[in-house]
């Protein structure tokens, strides 16, 4: 048995079409997902309705893919799943876009279906890069005085957190103060700094003790990174990586996965070069939250040779090439205390 596609009507009625099988896009080509490209989801996912798009599904009765605009007299639209953090997409929902289709909100748009009453998606489950049992806290915003938040933690929890993630915005001074105050309050905790500049790692802050800094990387190829961020900001990411490497500061690379780009040999080679060059013990894999149509157009990805190997094979390749690096998801990313 194969999963049935999920669709939505103009009146927001969501249902599956049992006479059809789901199709997914391997970059821009519709295919039938293989069993190892489908994962049962632990709960009903959040859905995106792709309005003014036409569903592509596989019709077993004719043995080929077909476009489906209407079903049982109702106008229908394809539906895609928004995955939770412990999954990355393998195939996107298969569809064609109408000429006047509105932009899509940011998401990962994983192909999803229903089989025997259970939700499945074309998604790869990840292992955690941190022990999920560890107690953690995420501190964000102005951290020039995080004492009230730390007091709130102590009032709600026994003992100290094991991990403290600090996201200070764009203020290096806030980052430095935040790290110092957290270390004073919880000397045994591990501090992970989440910011996109040198921040607490500047010369005047060399005495600060924090265990790693998270650096976000939407893509690894320099020319594509400049299209995403613009030249100066793209250069700033490499400058930050160099700076942290000079200080021998461990880096957690937060890499955004986009099927069709991430699993292309050119992108993989660029990512592997970064992993060999810098002190990166952990790679947090996150699904790129983008409008896939605009993203493909912005980066001109249709110009890439059709050499993608698929996300599962790409993931296995990285694990084999870098057995010392832990690839996966951050189970503590949502533990915000405010």
N, C-alpha and C positions, 0 to 999 in steps of 0.2 A: 504494500500500500504506500501511496505517496500523499503528502499533505495537500489540502485544498487551499486555494488562495483566499485571502480575506479582502473584502471590498466594503465600500461605504456608499450610501446613496445621498441624494441632495438633502434629505431630511435627517442625515447623520445616523441612519440605521446601518449597523455593522453586522455582516454575516459572511459565511463562507460559501463558495460555489463547489459543491461536492462532485460535480461532473467534470471539473477541471483540476489540473495539477499546477502547483506553483512553479514559476520560472524566476530565475535570478539573473542579474547582469554581472558577467565576468568582465569588468570594466564597462564596455558598451555592447557586448554581445550577449543575447539571451541564451541561457543554458538551463538544463534540468539539474537541480542540485543533487549531488550524490549523497548517499546516506551519511558519509563522514563529514559532509558540509552542513548537516542539520543538527541542531541541539535542542533538546526539550528545555523550555524555560520553566523556572521554578514557580512563576506566577504569571498572571495575565500582564503582558507588557503595555506600556503606553504606546499609542498608535498615532501615526501621522496619516492624514488623508491627503493624497496627492491630487488636488482638484485641478481640473482642466488638463489631466493626463489620462492616457488610455492604457488600460491594463494589458500586459502581454502574459498569457498563460499557455500551458501545454494542454492540448486537447487530445486525449487518448483515442477518441473515436475517429479522428482523421490522422493521428500520428504525427502531428506537427504543432508548431507554435501558432497562436492566433491572437488577434487584437479583439478585446471585448469592451464595448462601449455601453451596452445595455444588457440587463438580465431580468427576465420575467416582467418586462414592460417598464423597468426602472433604470434610469441613468445611473451608472455606477462609476466609481473611481478606485484606483488601486490604493492599498493601505500598506504602510511600512512600519516596522517595529523600532522603537527607541530602546536601545539595550541598556541594561544596568552596567556598572563599572567592571564587573567581573567577566564581561564578554567584549570581543571586538568583532565587527562584521566581516563576513566572508564574501557574500554576494548581496548587492542591493536589489530592492524590488524592481522587477522588470516592467518597463512602461515606455511609451512614447509621449512626447510633450507636444501639446497643441501650440500653434503660433502665438496666441495671445495668453498663454498660461502665466499666471502670476508667479513671482519668485517664491521659493520654498523657504521656510524657516530653517535655522541651523539644526541639524540632526545627523544621525548616522544611516537611517533609511535601510535597515536590514530587511531582506526578504523574509516574510513570515507567513505561516499557514497554520491550519488545524488538522490534526490527524487523531482519530479516535477520541475526540473531545479534549485533546491536549494541544497547547500552543507550542509551536516549534519555530525556530528562526535559523537562518543561515549565519551562524555565529560560532566563534571559537572560544570555548571557556578557558580562562586564564588562572594560573595559580597566584597566590598573594606574594608580594615582595616583602611584606612585613607579616609577622605573626598576628593573625586576627584577634588572638586572645589578649594582646597587649592593651593596656589602658592608654587612651590617647586624647588629645585636645588640639583643636585648631584655633589659633588666635589670629584675627585679621583686623585690618584697619590701623588706626592710630594707636601705636603701642608705646607711646612715650611714657604711659603709666598703666600697664596692664594689671595692676594690683587688684582692682575690683573683680576682674574676670578670674584671676587666680584664687581669690577668696571664694568666689562662687563655686569653683571646682572643689575646693576643700570642704565647702559646706555640703556638697552633693555626693562626694565620693570619699571613701576611706583611703588613706595613703596618698601617694604621689602618682601622677601619670608616668607611664613608661616612655611615651613619645609626645613631644610638643612640636606641632607644625606652626611656624610663624610666617604669616603673609602680611608684611608691613606696608604694602602699597609701594609708593615711589620715594619713600623717605629713608635714606640710609641711617639717619640719626634715630628714627623710630625703630629700625631694625636692631641697631646696636643696643639701644636702651632695653628693648624687648628681650633680647638674648640675655643680657646681664640680669634683668629682674627675674626671668624664668629660672636661670641657673641659681640665683640666690634662693628662690622659693623651693625649687626642686633640684638639688645638686646632683641627684643620681639619674635624672631623666636625659634622654637623647633629644637634642634640638635639631630639627630639620628646617632650614631656612628656604622659604619659597618666594623668591623675588627675581626680577629680570635685570638686575644690575649688580655691580660689585658690592654695594651696600656695606654690610657688616664685615666684609672681607677687605676693606680698604686698609692702607698702611697704618693709619692711626688706630685701627681696631684689631691689630694682629694678635692681641692678647685674648680676644674673645674665643670661647670654646663652643663650637657647634659641630654636629656630627656630619652633616651633609647639606648641600644646597641643591634645590631642584631647579633645573633649567629646562624650559619648554622648547621643543623643536617641532614645528609643523611639518617640515620636510628637510631632507639632508642635502640635496643638491643645491649648490650655491646659487645658480641662476634662478631656480624655482623659489628659493627662500627670499630672494630679492623681490620677486613678483608678489609674494604674500605680504612681506613686511616693508618693502622699500629698502633701498641700498643701505642707508645709515643704520637702521634698526637691525637689519640682517647682519651687518658687520659687528654690531654690538653683541650679538649672541656668541659669535666666535671669540670676540674680545673677552667676554665673560668666561667662556670655557678655558681660554688661555690663562686668564688671571687665576682662576681656581686651581688649574694644574700647576702653576708656578708656586702656589701656596701648599701644594699637595693636599688640597681640600677635596674629599670625596664628592662626586657629583651623582645625583639621581636624574637621569635623563628622562623627561616626560615627552615621549614620542607619539605624535598623532598618526593614527593608522587610517589610510584611505585606500581601499581596495582598487587596484588598477594602477596606483602610483607606488605605494609602499612595496608591493611584491614585484615591481619591475627591476630587472638586473641593474640598471643605472642607479636607481634610488638605493637599492640594497648595497651596492658597492660604496656609495657615498656615506651611508650610515655606518657600514663596517669600518671605514676609514676613521670616522669620529670615535668609534668604540675602541679602536686600537690606540688612538693618539692620546686620549684623556682618561683620567682615573674615574671610571664609571662602574661601580659595583652593582648598581641596580638600574633597570630600565622600566619605567612605568609606561605601559602601552595603553593609550586611550583612543577611543574612536573619535575621529575628526568630526566636529559638530559644525557642519557647513551645509550650504545649499549645493548639492552635488553638481547641478547643471552650471551654476556660476563658477564653482571651483574648477571644473574641467575646462571651462572657457578661459578663466583667468590665467591658469597655468599652461594653457594650450596643450593639454595632455593627449588630445587625439593625435598629436604629431609623434607620440612615442611609438616605436616599433611594437607590434603585438607579441611581446615576449614575456608577459606576466606569468608567474609560476603558480599563482594562487596563494591566498593567505596561509592555509595550513602548511604548505611546503616552505613558504618563506619563514614562518615561525620555527619550523624544525631546522632550517638552515642556520638561523641565528643561534639557536641553542647549541647546535653542533660546533659552530665556529667559535663560540664564546662560552664554554661550559662554566667558566668562573663568574659569569654575570648572571644575575637573577632577573629574568624577564617576567612580567606579569602585571597585576593591578594592585592599587593601593587600597586595602580594605578600610583604611581610616580616613579616607578623603572627605567623608560626610560628617565627621564628628566635630561639628562647629558648636562652640559654646559662646553665647553672647548674653 
